[in-house]
Every structure is written in structure tokens, then in C-alpha cells.
Amino acid sequence: MKKWIFILSGLLATQLVLAVILNLTGEDYGTFQAEEKLLSFDKQAVNALQISDGTDSVELRKRDGKWLLPGSGDFPASQREVEQLLDNLAALEKGWPVARTRGAAQRFAVDEEQFERKLILLSDDDTQATLYVGSSPGFRKVYVRPSEGDEIFAVDFNTWEADAKADDWIDKDILILDANSVQRLEMPGLILQREDGELQVADLGEKEQTNGQESRALISKLAGLRIQSLLGSDARPATRQDEPTFEVRMTTEGGEVLNYRFSKPENAAYYVLKRSDLDYYFKVAEYTVDPVRATTREKLVQDATEDMSSEAAGDKRDEKDAAAS
């Protein structure tokens, strides 16, 4: 019995010694606070952002308070999306590191040579922070590693929030106008003119009147036109801009005349658009342009003696929808 007590006492002593050794030599994870910020940077001072995925890369720069794409001729970037990315990066917290070895960095794709995204935040060309974004352990989770350390963390972030292609950052609403500011529209076989605040088809016959609902819909389609991508500022012979598929001319409240030249490459499911006030060519979805192209004068004109109940009903529906929203 005494022999077993001696053996058990020896084992207990050994465990206590090992516990002390591990405590003295182990990694001090207690220094990492869950609420500690992952990146230390001054968001207001950041005026440049570089993003790479190992194949593609994009640079965003802030000038005169606006984010631009220098590699795309200083085309305006989506201000909302850039600011949202910076807000999300500033909000990231460290939590507990999941690993801190070189092998883990390669395995989780947060190594200097192997990564899903590399983000560099700059202030007047001085690097404020660099972050490697890697693989995902689960829904809306990614492994990340700040460049100044070896610790790897799992944080709430979507890799697509930091795309590395310019088209993912362009301001796709750059063509949008206030529909109520459009005073005149001219297109093949059709002229719309605003009179006393209402759109009217030009040169109406004695028994003709304007279909207000269809006329407003046409103006809204053009005023709300969004681009898909940026095709650059050089003329592209394949799009035959010198022989456009069709043209539209709009005059705004301030007297500015905007000429839209649409051309369609052979077998393409999109149009190439050049608007007179901008030095760029744009790719525009076919389904947004075809309804405009298909609009004829006959569609916007109806018999003056025709019962207007359908249009009145449409106006009431519009008013009801507006009130509900």
C-alpha cells in the first residue's frame, strides 16, 4: 500500500513540475484582448488603397475628397463602397490567434507569396497598414494576418468586399440624372418636350394626345441608366461609334445637351455607349437599352377621344406606391 502511495505521489509531483514548465515557456495568449483592433490606422488620413489577389491589382486614390481610379484615367470610384471597406477594416478585432507559424500562414493563404487578397492602406505614400486575407473557415469568416506580426486570426469579413479589379470599384451610377430635370428628348422618329411641367409629344395631331405614363417611363429608363463596366477612353473601331446603332439627345433643365451614342458589337449581348459629356466608353446591359430603342412615337401617342381610364389607373397606382414607400 505504501508502495502505491509513493508511486502516485511521484506522478502528482511530476504533473505539477510539467505544469509549471508549460506555464513558464508557453505562449502568452493572455496579452491578446478580444476587443483589440486588428489594424492600427487613421481612417481620415488614408488617401490611397492598393488591393491585389496575386493576379489582378487595383489602386484607389483620394483627391479633393473623391476616390478615383488612377489606372482607369482617374475615373470616379464608388465612394460608398470604398468608405464601407475602410469602415469594415477599421472595425476588425483581433480576438484569439488561431496560429502563428510560417507553415500555418501558407496553409491559410495569408503568406507574403500566397494570399487571397493583399491590402495596403497608405497616407501620402506612407504605408499605414498591410493586411493579408486568406481562405475561409466558414460563412462570412476569413483568416487574416497583419504584416507586422505572425499571428493569424479568423475575423468577420467577405473577401469580395476587397475585389482586385477596377470594374468592381467604378461608380456605376455616373450616368444617372434627375428625370424631372429632363426638358427635351429627341430620338429617331420621336420628340418629347416638357410643357408646363408635363411631357408632351411634339407635333400632335388634332385627335392625338400624349400617353403620360409611357412618356415618363421612357425618360426614367434613360435618366436611370447604369453602366456595367468601363471600356476606356479610346475609340473602339469594333463598336462602330462612327455609325451608331441609334442615338438619343436629351436637354436638361440647365440647358445642357447630352448626346447618347449607342453601338452594338456583332453577336454581343450588350451595347457600347458614349455620352457627350464624358470621355469614356461604357458597357451597358442589352436588357436596359432594348426597351428604349424599341420605343416609337405610336407607343407614346393615343387617340384624344380614347378613354383615359387606364392611364388614370396607372397614375393612381404610382401615387399609391409612392405613399406606401
C-alpha positions in Angstrom: 0.0 0.0 0.0 2.8 2.4 0.9 4.4 1.5 -2.4 1.4 2.6 -4.4 1.1 5.8 -2.3 4.7 6.6 -3.1 4.2 5.9 -6.9 1.0 8.1 -7.1 2.7 10.9 -5.1 5.6 10.8 -7.6 3.2 11.1 -10.6 1.5 14.0 -9.0 4.8 15.7 -8.4 5.8 15.1 -12.0 2.5 16.7 -13.3 3.0 19.7 -11.1 6.5 20.2 -12.4 5.3 19.9 -16.0 2.5 22.4 -15.4 5.0 24.9 -14.1 7.3 24.4 -17.0 4.5 24.8 -19.5 3.3 27.9 -17.8 6.8 29.5 -17.9 7.6 28.5 -21.5 4.1 28.6 -23.1 2.9 31.3 -25.5 1.3 34.2 -23.7 -2.2 34.3 -25.4 -3.5 36.4 -22.5 -1.9 39.5 -24.0 -4.5 39.4 -26.9 -7.7 41.1 -25.9 -10.8 40.3 -27.9 -11.6 43.9 -28.4 -8.2 44.9 -29.6 -8.2 46.4 -33.1 -6.7 44.2 -35.8 -5.3 47.1 -37.7 -3.9 50.4 -36.3 -4.6 53.2 -38.8 -6.2 56.6 -39.1 -9.1 56.3 -41.5 -9.2 60.0 -42.1 -5.5 60.1 -43.1 -5.8 57.2 -45.6 -5.8 58.6 -49.1 -4.7 55.5 -51.1 -5.6 51.9 -51.1 -3.9 49.1 -53.1 -5.6 45.7 -53.5 -4.1 42.6 -55.1 -5.2 39.0 -55.5 -1.9 37.7 -56.9 -3.1 38.1 -60.5 -5.1 41.3 -60.7 -4.5 44.5 -58.8 -6.2 47.9 -58.4 -5.3 51.2 -56.9 -7.7 53.7 -55.4 -6.6 57.3 -54.6 -8.5 60.1 -52.9 -8.2 63.6 -54.4 -10.1 66.6 -53.4 -12.3 64.4 -51.2 -13.2 62.0 -54.0 -12.0 58.4 -54.6 -10.7 57.8 -58.1 -9.1 55.0 -60.1 -5.7 56.3 -61.5 -5.3 53.2 -63.6 -8.5 53.9 -65.4 -7.9 57.5 -66.2 -9.0 58.8 -62.8 -12.5 57.5 -63.4 -14.7 58.0 -60.3 -14.9 55.1 -57.9 -17.9 54.2 -55.9 -17.5 56.5 -52.8 -19.9 54.4 -50.7 -18.1 51.1 -51.4 -14.6 52.4 -50.7 -15.7 54.1 -47.5 -17.6 51.0 -46.4 -14.4 48.9 -46.9 -12.3 51.2 -44.8 -15.0 51.2 -42.1 -15.1 47.4 -42.1 -11.3 47.2 -41.9 -11.2 49.7 -39.0 -13.8 47.7 -37.1 -12.0 44.3 -37.3 -10.9 43.0 -33.9 -8.1 40.5 -33.2 -9.7 38.0 -30.8 -7.6 34.9 -30.2 -4.9 34.0 -32.7 -5.6 30.6 -34.4 -2.0 30.1 -35.4 1.4 31.9 -35.7 3.7 29.7 -37.7 5.0 30.1 -41.3 3.5 26.8 -42.2 0.1 27.9 -41.0 0.4 31.2 -42.9 0.9 29.2 -46.1 -1.9 26.7 -45.2 -4.4 29.5 -44.5 -3.2 31.6 -47.6 -2.0 34.6 -45.6 1.6 34.4 -46.6 3.6 37.1 -48.4 3.6 35.0 -51.5 0.4 33.1 -51.2 -2.8 35.0 -50.4 -6.4 35.6 -51.5 -6.0 39.4 -51.0 -3.3 41.8 -50.0 -4.5 45.2 -48.9 -2.2 48.1 -48.4 -3.5 51.3 -46.8 -1.4 54.4 -47.5 -1.3 58.1 -46.4 0.7 60.2 -48.8 2.6 57.1 -50.0 3.5 56.1 -46.4 2.1 52.6 -45.6 -0.2 52.8 -42.6 -1.2 49.1 -42.6 -0.9 45.9 -44.7 -3.3 43.0 -44.4 -3.2 39.6 -45.9 -6.6 38.0 -46.4 -6.7 34.2 -46.9 -9.0 31.2 -47.0 -12.4 31.0 -45.3 -13.1 28.7 -42.4 -16.9 29.3 -42.7 -19.7 31.6 -43.7 -18.6 35.3 -43.7 -15.3 34.3 -42.0 -11.8 34.6 -43.3 -8.3 34.1 -42.0 -6.2 37.3 -41.9 -2.7 38.3 -40.9 -1.4 41.8 -40.4 2.0 42.2 -42.0 3.7 43.3 -38.8 3.2 40.1 -37.0 2.9 36.3 -37.3 -0.4 35.9 -35.6 -3.3 34.6 -37.8 -6.9 35.5 -36.8 -10.3 34.5 -38.0 -12.5 37.6 -38.5 -15.9 38.6 -39.9 -15.2 39.7 -43.4 -16.2 38.9 -47.0 -13.3 38.5 -49.5 -15.5 40.0 -52.3 -15.5 43.3 -50.3 -11.9 43.8 -51.5 -12.1 42.9 -55.2 -8.9 43.5 -57.2 -10.4 44.6 -60.5 -11.2 48.2 -61.4 -14.6 47.3 -62.8 -15.6 46.2 -59.3 -15.0 49.7 -58.0 -16.2 52.1 -60.7 -19.1 54.4 -60.0 -21.8 52.6 -62.0 -24.3 55.4 -61.3 -22.3 58.0 -63.1 -24.9 58.4 -65.9 -27.9 58.8 -63.6 -29.9 62.1 -63.9 -32.9 63.5 -62.2 -35.7 62.5 -64.5 -37.6 65.7 -63.7 -34.7 67.8 -64.9 -35.1 66.5 -68.5 -36.7 69.1 -70.6 -36.4 67.6 -74.1 -35.7 64.2 -75.6 -35.0 63.5 -79.2 -34.6 60.1 -80.8 -35.4 58.7 -84.3 -39.0 59.5 -85.2 -39.8 61.0 -81.8 -39.5 64.2 -79.8 -40.7 64.7 -76.2 -40.9 68.3 -74.8 -41.8 69.3 -71.3 -44.5 71.9 -71.3 -45.9 73.4 -68.0 -44.1 70.6 -66.2 -45.6 67.8 -68.3 -44.0 65.8 -71.1 -45.7 66.2 -74.4 -45.0 64.5 -77.8 -44.1 67.2 -80.4 -46.4 67.9 -83.3 -49.5 66.2 -82.0 -52.4 65.8 -84.5 -55.8 67.2 -83.8 -57.0 63.9 -82.4 -53.8 62.9 -80.7 -52.6 63.2 -77.1 -49.6 62.2 -75.2 -49.6 59.0 -73.1 -48.1 60.5 -70.0 -47.4 57.2 -68.3 -45.4 55.8 -71.2 -43.6 59.1 -71.7 -42.5 59.2 -68.1 -41.3 55.6 -68.2 -39.1 56.3 -71.3 -37.5 59.3 -69.6 -36.9 57.3 -66.4 -35.2 54.5 -68.3 -32.7 56.9 -69.8 -32.2 59.0 -66.7 -31.6 55.9 -64.6 -29.3 54.1 -67.0 -26.5 52.3 -65.1 -23.2 51.0 -66.6 -21.8 47.5 -66.4 -18.2 48.3 -66.9 -15.7 50.8 -68.2 -14.3 50.3 -71.7 -11.7 53.0 -71.6 -11.4 56.4 -73.3 -10.1 55.4 -76.7 -12.4 55.0 -79.7 -13.0 51.3 -80.4 -13.5 50.6 -84.1 -15.2 47.3 -83.4 -18.1 49.1 -81.8 -18.6 51.4 -84.9 -19.2 54.5 -82.9 -18.9 56.4 -86.1 -22.0 54.5 -87.3 -24.0 54.1 -84.1 -26.9 51.7 -83.8 -29.0 54.6 -82.6 -28.7 58.0 -80.9 -30.6 59.9 -78.2 -30.3 63.5 -77.4 -31.5 64.9 -74.1 -31.6 68.5 -72.9 -31.6 69.2 -69.2 -33.1 72.0 -67.1 -29.9 74.0 -67.2 -29.7 73.9 -71.0 -27.0 71.2 -71.2 -27.4 68.9 -74.2 -26.4 65.3 -73.7 -25.9 63.1 -76.7 -26.1 59.3 -76.2 -24.5 57.2 -79.0 -25.3 53.5 -78.7 -23.5 50.9 -80.8 -23.6 47.2 -80.6 -20.8 44.8 -81.4 -21.7 41.8 -83.6 -23.2 38.9 -81.6 -22.8 40.9 -78.4 -25.4 40.9 -75.6 -24.6 44.5 -74.6 -24.3 48.0 -76.0 -21.3 50.3 -76.1 -22.3 53.8 -75.0 -20.5 57.1 -75.4 -22.2 60.1 -73.8 -21.1 63.6 -75.0 -20.2 65.0 -71.6 -17.8 62.1 -70.6 -14.5 61.0 -72.2 -15.2 57.3 -71.7 -16.9 54.4 -73.4 -19.2 52.2 -71.3 -20.6 48.8 -71.5 -24.4 48.8 -70.9 -26.7 45.9 -70.5 -28.8 44.9 -73.5 -31.9 44.5 -71.5 -31.8 48.1 -70.2 -31.3 49.6 -73.7 -33.6 47.5 -75.9 -36.8 48.9 -74.4 -35.6 52.4 -75.2 -34.6 51.5 -78.7 -37.9 49.8 -79.3 -39.9 52.9 -78.2 -41.8 54.5 -81.1 -43.9 57.6 -81.4 -47.0 55.4 -81.7 -46.3 54.0 -78.3 -46.3 57.5 -76.7 -49.4 58.8 -78.5 -53.0 57.8 -78.2 -56.4 58.9 -79.6 -57.6 62.1 -77.9 -61.1 60.6 -77.7 -59.8 57.4 -76.1 -61.0 56.6 -72.6 -58.1 57.7 -70.3 -59.1 55.4 -67.5 -56.1 53.0 -68.0 -53.6 55.9 -67.7 -55.5 57.4 -64.7 -55.5 54.0 -63.0 -51.7 53.8 -63.7 -51.2 57.2 -62.1 -53.2 56.2 -59.1 -51.1 53.1 -58.7 -48.0 55.2 -58.9 -49.3 57.5 -56.3 -50.3 54.6 -54.0 -46.9 53.0 -54.4 -45.2 56.3 -53.6 -47.3 56.8 -50.5 -46.6 53.3 -49.3 -42.9 53.7 -49.7 
